[in-house]
Amino acid sequence: MTAAMSELTGDYVLDVAHTRLGFVARHAMVTKVRGAFHQFEGKAHLDGTDPSRSTAQVVIKTESIDTGVEQRDQHLRTNDFLDAPHFPDITFRSTSIEPRSDTEYRVTGDLTVKDTTRPVTIDFEYTGNAVDPYGNLRVGLEGSVTISRKEFGVTWNAALEGGGVLVGDKIVLEFDISAIKQN
């Protein structure tokens, strides 16, 4: 059984086991590399009656980056990319939430990567809610946004022999969220 939007009002935490915070980057001009972060925490306040009064924040541990290739992941943790030893967190804090329809929301906020903060706007789709077998009310959201990694100080690259570069500038951030209402 699902709850009405007004019944969703409350505080939520991300269910790390059922949430994916991922990314897609162009590699060698011909293919895409997909990855995700496995260590993060997030919380939100949802206002089902007035979604514009909702808020969200997420903290991602940069060292938890995983593309399925350990050598590449180690390189991504260096100063060439995320500089995990000096910048252990990527953060996002919402500044506004705008309902676009009954199931679509535009979330604007401040994204900080490597000590550079820039505004980003993420379009989310509300995918529903349900009470799980343990009695927890869950909500689901999916969203994505394309950012320029160079705008966040992530500029390393290598020229390819036939032209072009090894790593594309545009990065798609992907969010598949399961959040649990707190009592």
N, C-alpha and C positions, 0 to 999 in steps of 0.2 A: 504494500500500500504506500502511496506517495503522499507527501504533505503539500498543502497549499503554500503558495509563495509567502503569505503573511506568517505562516507557521515556521518558516525557515529562519526568522529573525533570531540572532544569537551569535555567540563566539564559536569559532571553528579552528581546528588545527589540521595541518596536512597529514594524511596517512602516508608516511614515507614508503611503506611496503606496497602501496597501490597507486602511487603518484610517480609520474615520469617527468623530469625536467631535462629536456634534450636539446640537441642542436644538429644542424646540417651545414656543412661547409663544402664548397667546390674544391676539388683536388686535381691538380695537373690539367686544369681547363676541360677535363673530359668526364669526370665522375664526381660522385658525392661521397663524403665521409660523414657517417652519422655517429653520434655519441650521446652520452648522458652524464649527469652528475648523480652520484649515489648517496652523498651525505648532504642533507639540507634540512631546514625546518621552516615552517611558515605558519602564519596565523591570519585569520580574517575575522572581521565583524560584518555579518550580513544583515542588512535591513530589508526584509521581504516586502515591506510596505512602501519604502522609499529607497530604492537601490542606490541613489546618489549619496546617501549617508553611510554607505558601506565603506570598509577600508581593508587593505591587505598588505602584508609584508612577508618577504622571503629572504632567508640568508642561506647561501650555497657555499659549501666548502670547496675551494678551487682544487685542492689536492685529490678530490674524489672523481675527477674527470676520467671517463672511460670510453675509448673508441674501439676497444677490442684488440688493440695492438699496443703492448706494453711499451715498446721503444717510442712509439709516437706519443703515447700518454706522458712519458717522462719528458719528452721535448715540450709538450704543451704546458707542463708545470714550470718550465724555466722562464727566465726573463724574456726570451724571444716571444712568448705568448702571455700566459697568465701570471707568471712570477709568484707562484704559490707560497714560497717561503716569506716573501715580503707583503703579499696581499692575499691572506688566507681566505677571504670572503668576497663573494659577489653578492650585492644586496639589491633588493627592489622594494620600494615603499610607494604605495599608491598616493596620488594627490587628488584624483577625481575618478568617479565611476559614473558612466552615463548609460542608461538603458537605451538600447536601439530598437528592441522589440521585446516580446515576452520571453524570448530565449537568447537574445544577443545583447552583449554588454561591451562597452568600450572602456578599458581600464587604462588610465594614464598615470604615470608615476616616474620616480627617479631611479634609474638603473646605475649602479656604481660598479665599475670593473677597473682594477688597477688604479684606484684612487681618482678615477675620472667619472664624474657623475653627469649624466645627460638624461633629458626626458625621453620616454618612449611611450607609445600607445599600442596596447595589445587588444585585439578583438577576441572576445571569448564567446563561446556558445555554452549555454547552460544545458547539460545533457540529462538532468533529472536528479531525483532524490529517492532514497529508499531507506528503510530500517533494516539493518543487517541482522544476522542470527543472534548477535550479542545485545541487541536492543539499541544500538547506536544509530542515530540519524546521520546519513551521509548525503553529501551533494557532490555532483560531478560537473566539471567544467573542462573544456578543451579550447586552446587558443594558440596563436603563433604571432610572431612579429619578425620582420627582417631588419637587421641592424648592420651598420658599417663597423667592422672591427677596428678600422683605423681611427674612427672617432673616439674610441676608448683606449687609444694608445697601444693597440696590438697591431704592430706594423711589420713584423718580420716576414720576409718572403725570399724566394729564390727564383731567378730567371730560368725559364726552360729553353733548351737548345733550339727548338723550333719556333720560339716566340711564346709570349704569355708568361704566366707565373705559376708557381707551385700551389699557392693557397689563394683562393678567391677572397675578395674583401667582404662580400655580403654573407652574413651568417643568419640562418633562420633559427630562431629560438622557439622551441615547441613545449607546450604545457598540457599534460594530461593529468588532471587533478581529481583526487578523491579527498574530501575534507570531512572530518567528523565533528559534529556539534558537541560542545562541551556543556556539562550540566551546571 
